Amino acid sequence: MSGATGAEEPEAFAELLRELKDRSGLSYGVLAKRLHMSTSTLHRYCNGTAVPVEYAPVERLARVCKATPQELVELHRRWILADAARGRRAERAGEASVESAGATQHADGTPHAGDGDTGEPVVIDPVGDDTPPRRSSWPHRRRTALIASVAVVAALGGVAYALRPMGLRAGDATAPTIIDTRAADSGREPSPTPSAVRTGSGPSPSVSGSPTGTAAAGSSGAGASRDAGQPAGRPSATGAPLAVATRPYVYEEPCSQHFLVDSEPAQVGPPASEQDAPRWAAAYGAVSSGEQRVALTVQGTGAETVVLNALHVRVLSKNAPLAWNDYAMGVGCGGGVGTKSFDIALDSGSPTVTVKNGQRAFPYKVSESDPEVFYVTAHTTAHDVRWDLTLDWSSGDRSGTVHIDNAGRPFRTSADVGRPGYDYPLGGSEWIERVGG
């Protein structure tokens, strides 16, 4: 795999897409059909003229082209940077619209509103003309107001798009969850001391029941508490210098994802793709069955380097497994390639975050231009477990802890041993009870 070049972010992303596509030996038409998209759309992605608004189709393309685990991580990193570059272009376009609107004058040289006038069109009475002064027409006023309104809407739209959290789009229930990066949460209930995975001989991170942080005197940020009335899940101006986007249900392959649902097959709709899994799970009150694979995309919010020191798991509750039905999200899959990841055995008395399939242990470094993607797999064979994660960070003389969960709720994984299982055959129209599964 060739590394990222000095080209613009969208071109670097498209370059890796082309490399995967060419290596697969598949034509654009065949590959587009397998991905359920148009050939022209796929071609725009590969030549850099368009960037997908979601990562899910990009990951499907990579897996069809048999990308390695390292290439999957690199592709995700490049997509994040290309998506951010698109946001910056939208911001510049919004600023240009405001400037062009502000510079507009009437064709006859009349100054526009904002030069000290009252905002009404100026009527000029020619010298020596005895004709009574004409009144400005209503259509002219309406046209002026319309131009100003369009300029304001374009500016606000561009700024709102540029300032959006990475990977989250308004109105999209399937987008990754942006995690609150504030270092303290005074309203969170204390929980058992988390375990962590880390390397090095430095001092152990400070841990407590709720995320905490420290900062130099006079510095607000890592030690700042949540502002009253500020909604959770939105990064605070005084928070940590990083953002974490979470995908709570990652399919290593469709067959690997199962859900437990407290409903009979006739009341459960067809299986969902990874992109639609959060919406499907919410609709049926589904819980991950046996194991849950989570993706964390960690990115700095500025040019400074942020050190990620350790990742902790916190078990919030552990009960008897759910007596629900097991539904598979896919059938007919072969053995997948084990992706580098972190592993959590939830049945352990004191669960820890361990490395798996060659994953490098902490610490890591991130910045705005150099994000990291971590895959975390939690599994249980004997309990119904609610759990979450915390991430210790430091940057210069600041340090803190970021709380990571599923859109304000704990992750939840329940054992599936002995539960009735159901599959949805390809081309089928109903769930079929699994035999010998």
C-alpha positions, 0 to 999 in steps of 0.5 A: 500500500502506498502511503499518503502523499502531499496532495490535497486530502480528497485526492489522497483518499481517491488515490487509495480507492483507485489502488484498491479498485485496480488491485481487485481486477473488478470493473467500475460496473461490476464493483458498483453493482456489488456495492448497490450504487451507480457506476457514475457515483463510484467513478466520482469517488475514485477520481476525487470529484466527490467524497462520500458523506458516510463512511459505510459505503467506503468500508463496503468497497474496501472489503469487497476489494479485500483490503488488509486491516492496515488499509482499512484503518488508513482508508478511514483516516483519509476519509476523515481528512477528505470530509473535513476538507469538504467542510472547509470548502463550504465555509469559504463558499459561505464567506464568499457569498457574504462578501459578494452580498455586502459589496452589491450596489444598485445598478444606478450607483445607489449605495446598498444598505449598511453604509449608514442608511436606514436600509430603505432604497434611496431615491435621488431627486435630479437637480432642476427636475420639478417632477415630484419625487417618485416612491421606491416600488414594492418589487424593488424593496422585495428584491433587495430583501430577498437578496439579503435573505439569501446571502444570510442563509447561505452564510449561516448554512456554510458556517454550520456545515463547517463547524459540524462535529466530524462524522455527524450530520444533522437529521441522520440517525445512523451517523457516528456519535460525537462524544462529549470531550469535557473532562469533568462531569459532576452529574455522573454517578460514580462507578468502579475503578476502571482497568486500562491497557497501556505501556511504558514505565510512567505513572499510572493515570489518575482514575475516579468514578467520573472523568476528571482532568488537570490543567495549569493555573489559570488555564480552563479546559481539562479541569472545567466542569459541564456548563449548566444547561449545555446538552451532553454530547456537544464538545465544550469550548473549555473541553479536551483538545480532541473529539471522539466519533463512535460507531456502536455496531461495526460489522466485521462481516454481516454474519458477525453481527447478531442482535437479541430482540424481545419479539417474535420473528413476525414482528421483526423487520428484515436485517439492517446494514451496518449503516442502518444498525443504530436505527434498527436497534433503537426501533426494536429495543435490540441488544448486541448478542454475544459480542459488540464491536465498536469503532472509535475515531479520535482526532485532535481539534487543533494543531497541537499533539494530544497523547492518548495514554490509556483506554479503560473499560467500566462495567456499570451493571452485570445481570443474568443474560436476556431470554430473548430471540437472536437475529443474525444480520447476514448469512452465508459469510466465510471466515473473515480476516482478523482486524487489529483491535482491542478486546474486552472479556466482560465476564471477567471479575475485573475486565481489562482492555487488551490488545488483539491480532497485533494491535499496538498498545497505548500510548498513541498520538493524534492531532487535527491532521493525524487521527487514529481509528480504534476497534474495540470488541467486547464479548460475554457468554454468561451475563447481560452487561452495561459498560462504557469506556474512558480515554486518558489524554494529555497535551502539554501541561493539560490532561484529562479523561474523555467519557465514551458511550453510545449517544449518552447511554451505556453500551449493552451486550448480552450473552446468547447461549441457548437462545433461539436463533433466526436467519433471513436468507438472501432473497427471502421475505421472512425470518427462518429458525436457525438449525444447529446454530 
